Amino acid sequence: DPPYKHYSEWMTASEMTRVKQPYYLDFTDPKKHPNGKWSYVMGIEMEGMLDTWRAYQDPDVLKYIKEYPARMIDQNGNVTGYKLSDYNIDNVRPARFILRMNRLFVDDKKTRTMGTERAVANIYTQMQSHPRTSQGKGGRGVFWHKKIYPNQVWLDGIYMGLPFFTMAAEEMEGKEVAQQVYDDAVNQIATTFEKTYDEKTGLWKHAWDEKKSIFWADKETGLSQHTWARALGWFAMAMTEVLDVLPENYARRQEVKDMLQKTMTAVVKYQDQKSGVWYDVLDVKDPKNYLEATASCMFSYVLLKGARLGYIDASFKQAGVKAYDGIIKEFIKINNDKTISLTNCCSVSGLGPEKSPNRDGSFEYYMSEPIRDNDPKGIGPFIWASLEMERDKGETVKLDY
């Protein structure tokens, strides 16, 4: 018999069994990082765990995730491993988890401290000064992926920066400025949507170099060669999470919905009919390509949540359920210790920099990256997709997680 009724709880408990302290998640070596690691990956996985706690109220889960800010952030808001001047958009993402914890535990002096408030404010400051492309709708460009990747927009980075930026805006700057941040976010999404779109496949490429000069970019378009499934998963989740925080009466909500609708229409066209899940590289048919778990979890989550909340057509729910059933069948393994694992996760894929010429965006490159179990980039979205399925069965505490 399974030790847990719900997959969200089972996966959360499994990860807590595998990794005793949250600051060592994401395969962190305690010898190399004795103080833990500040990483977007941690933020995403712990947000999933936070939502599991919100649904089922297991005190052990809450105790576990509270250890992360307590370890990583000092009383002055300094974050271990974070430096604003790096202008690395990946390092913005965990601030969304910290902001959500601050809001949920506003009266808990151990969780919401001066330090966690200052940390969120400091990282918000990065968003205000983060370098951008010169081109973009509304006269302002799109955030560079990192300072070390100048003029480059990656689909991944849209997820790392904009959901936090939009969520924090009103609290940090008031209603009036928040409206400008919402406009900015919609413009950045729309610019990225337009610049990375490939008419031949009806999909979006992994990245765009505005200068068209980096070695992986097409010299005419500035685009990378392929559509990597997880990159498109990040982009779809970014639109979903931005919609979560845009006010209902905000004039441009529909623009984001329309882009998400078009994205998920294309994604479903590339869903593997037999398994219900997706290949690692969406625009290549090749025996070396493989069914990949992290992107499949992301797409399932967006389809289920988007259909439920009216961000996309309700008819997409069917594809989301098919995907989720496929994830359970293809990727979930029950271990001897009664934990579960998410298998077939692409560990990483990126583009460049110059000193990494193998990361050239070719199909061969994507196939060369290692595959592993329990990558947190899949665990977080798996938990969210599971919560959507559980909510649908009427079993979850009815919380707007």
N, C-alpha and C positions, 0 to 999 in steps of 0.2 A: 504494500500500500504506500502511495506517496506520502511523505511526512507533512506536506502542505497541500491545502485545497486549491491554492491559486499559484499560477506560475510566477506572478510578480513577487510574491512572498518567498517562494521556493528559490528563485534566482538570487534575490537579495540575501537570503540566509546562506546560500551556497557561496557567494562572494565573501561574506563575512567570515565564513569558515575557512576559505582559502587564504584570505588576507586579513590578519588579525587587527591591523590598524589601518584606517582609511588613507592616511598619508603615505602608505606604501602600496596603494593600488597601482594599476597600470604597470605591473611587473617591475616595480621600483626596487633597486638593490639597496637595502638599508646601509650597507657598507659604503656605497658611493654617495648615497643621499641620506645620511643618518637623521636629518631633520625633516625628511619627507620631501615631496615634490609638488610644486604648484603647476598644475597642468589643466588645459581644457578638458582632458580626458577624465580627470578626477571630478571636475565640475559636472560633467554630463552624467556620469554614473551616479554620483551622489544626489543629483536632482531626481533621478529615477527612484533612488532609495527613499528620498524625502517624500515623493508622491506615493510610494508604497506605504510609508508610515501614515501619511494623511488618510489613506484609504482604510488601513487595518489597525493602526494605533499600537503596533508592537513596540514596547518601550526599549527593547534591545537595539532596534534599528535606529531610533532617535539618539540613543546614547552613542552609538557608533559614529553617526554622521556629525554629531556635535564635536567629536574629537578633532575633526579636520581644522576648522577655524581656530580652535583653542591652541593647536600646535603650530599653525602656519602664520598666524597674525599676532603681532605684539600690540601692546597698549597704545602705541603711537600710530598704529595703522601700517607699519612696515610689514611687508609680506615676504616670507622666505622664498627666494628664487624669482622674485618679480622686480623688474626695473623699468620704469616708465620710459626712459630714454632708449630702450631697445625697440620701441614701437613695433612690438610683436603682437599682432591681433589675436593669436591663439591664447595669449596670456590674459586676455580680457574676459574670456568665457567663464572662468570659475567665479568671477564677481557676481554673476547672475545667481548662482547658488547662494553666495554669501548674502546678497540683497534679499533673496526670498527667506532665508533663515532669519535675518534681522526683522523682517516684517511679521513673520509668524510668531517670533518670540520677543516681541517688543518689550515685554515686562520681565523677561528673563535676563537678569544682569550678567549671568555667566555667558550667555550666547550672544546677546546684542550688547556689545561693549563699545566704549569709545573707539577701541582699536578696529573693530569690524566696520563701524560707520566711516571711520577715516579711510580705511582700505578701499571701500566702495567709492568714496568721493575721489580718492587719488586716481583710481582706475577710470572713473568717469572723465577725469581731466585728460587722460590719454586720448579718449575719444574726441575731445574738443580740439586737440592739436595734432591728431594722427595724420601723417602725410596722405595725400590723395592724388589720383590721376588729374590731369588738367581738363579732360573731357568729362562731361556728365550732364544729365538733365538738371534743370534748375540752376545752372551756372556753377555748380560745385561738383567736383569729381567723386570718385569712389575710393574708399580706403584702400591703400596699398596693403598687400598681404602682410608684409613685414618690411622693416627698414632695409634688411639685407636682400629683399626682393623688390627693388624700386620699380614703380610704374606697373606693377603686376596686380591683377585682380584674379583671385581664385574663388571658385564657388564655395570652397570650404570657409574662407574668411568672412563671407557674408553672414554665415551662421555664428562665427566666433564673436563678431562685434555688434551687429545691429539688434538682436533680441535684447541684449543687456542695455544698449544705448537707449532704445525706446522705453524699456521698462523703468529705467532709472530717471528719465528726463524730467518728469513732473516733480518728483521728490527733490531733485537736485536744483532745478532752475525755475520751477513754477509753471503754471498752465500755459501762459503765453509763449514762452520759449519752447515748451514741450511740443506745441503745434509745429514750430519750425523744425524740431528734431524729427517729428513724424514725417513731415514733407521731405526732409533730407533722406530719411530711411527709404521712403517710397521711391524717391529719385535714384538712390543708389541701387535698389533692387531692379528698377526698370532699366537703368543703364546696363547693368550686368546681364539682365535677361536678353537685351537687344544685342549686346556686343559678343556674347558667347554662343548665341544661337547659330545652329548649322541647318540650313534649309534642306540639304541632301538627306539627312537622317531625321530631321524634326526633333533633334535633341540639343543639349547644351554642352559645349566642350568644357573640359576641366578648368581651363584658365585662359586669360587674355593679357597680352603684353601691349600696353598702349604704344610703346616706342617701336614695337615689332623688331627688336634687336637681339633679344635673348635667344640662345641657340635652339631652344625647343619650340620657338614660335614661328608660325608661317609668316614669311616676309611680306605677304600682301595683307593678311587679315590680323596678324598678331596672335592667332589662336593656337592652342596646343592641338595635338593630332587627334585625340580621342575623347569619348565620353566615358569617364570613369564613374561607375555606378555610385560609389559613396560620395563623390563630389556633388552629384546631382541630388543625392539624399540629403546632404547638408543644406543645399539651396532650398529644397522643398520644406525641410524642417524650419529653416530661417523664416520663410514666408508665413508658415503656420504660427510660429511663436510671435512674430511681429503682429499678426492679426489678433493674437490673444490679448495684446496690450493696447492696440489702437482703440480709442473710444468708439462706441457704437455710432455716435453721431459725427464721427470724423469723415470729412467729405471724400477722402480718397481711399477709403477701405476697399471699395469695389475694384479699384485698379489692381490691388494686391490679390484679391480673390480671382480676378480674371487671369492673372499670370499663373497663379497656383493651379487653376482649372486647366489651363493649356499645358502646364508642366505635367500634371498627373495623367492627363489624357495621353500624352506621349509615353510616359512611364508604363502605363498599362498596356500599351501596344507592344512594348518590349518584355512584358512579363512572360516567363517560360510557361507555356500552357500545361505542360505535363506536371511540373513540380509546384507551380504557383509562385516561385521565387525568381530571382534575377541573377544574371551573369555579372562577373566582376567588371568587364569592359562591355558596355551595352552595344556598341556599334561594330563589333567584330564577331563573325561566326568562325570559330576555329576550335578544333578538338582540345587545344591547350587551355581554352577559356574554362572557367569553373563557376558553379553556383556559389554565390558569396553571401555570407550571413549578415554582415553589418548593414550593407545597403538594403538588403531585403527587409530587415527589421525597421529601418527608417521609412521605407516606402509603405510598409504595412501600417505603421503608426500614423503616418500622414493621411493615408486613405481612410482609415477608421475614424480618426479624430476629425479630419476635415469634413467627412460625410456627416458625422454627428452634429457638428456645430454650424453646418451650412456654409463652410468656406469653399467647398466644392460640391458638385451635385451629389445628392443622396445615393444615387445609383452606384457610386464608387465603393460603397461599403462592401459590396459583393466581392470585388477584387481584393479589398483589404482582408476580408475573412479568408479568402482562398490563399492569400499570401501567408497569413498567420498559420493556417493549417499546414502549409508547406514548410514553414520555419520549424514547427514542432516535429514534423516528420523527417525533414532533411538534416536539421542542424542540432536538435536538442538530444543530448546523450545523458542517460542516468548513470552516475558513477557508483562504484561499490560502496562508498560511504553515504549513499543516498543524497549526495549533492547532485546538481545538474550542471552541465556544461553547454555552452554555445560553441559549436565547432565551425570550421571553415571560414574563419575571419581573416580577411586581408589585414596584415599587421600595420602597414603604412604604404602610402604612395604619394610622391610629390614630384616637383619639377625643378631641376637645377638645385642650387646655384651653379655658377661657372665651374666651381671646383668639384662638382658631382655630375660629370657629363653623361654618366649612365642613366641619370634621371631625365631622360629626353622625351618622355611622353609617348614613346612607341609602345605598341602592343607587347613586344618582347620585354620591354622594361616592366610594365605592369605585371606580367606573368612571372617576373624574376623575384618579386618581393615575397617574403615568407608568409605562410598561412599558419594561423595558430588558433587555439581555443581560448574563449573567454576574454577576447579583447573588449575593454570597456566601451569602445566606440560602438560596439554592437550591444553590449549588456544594457546600457541606458535606454536606447530605443526599444530593445526587446521588452524591458520592464514597462515602458510606456504603452507599447502595443498590447501587452498582456492586460494592463489596467483597462484599456479600452474594451477588450473582449470581456473582461470580468464585469465591467460596468454594464455592458450590454446584457449580460445574464441576470442583471439586477442583484448581484451579490455584493457589490462594493458599497461601502458607506458613500452616500451621495454627496461627494465633495467635488467642487470644481477644481480638480487638481491640474 
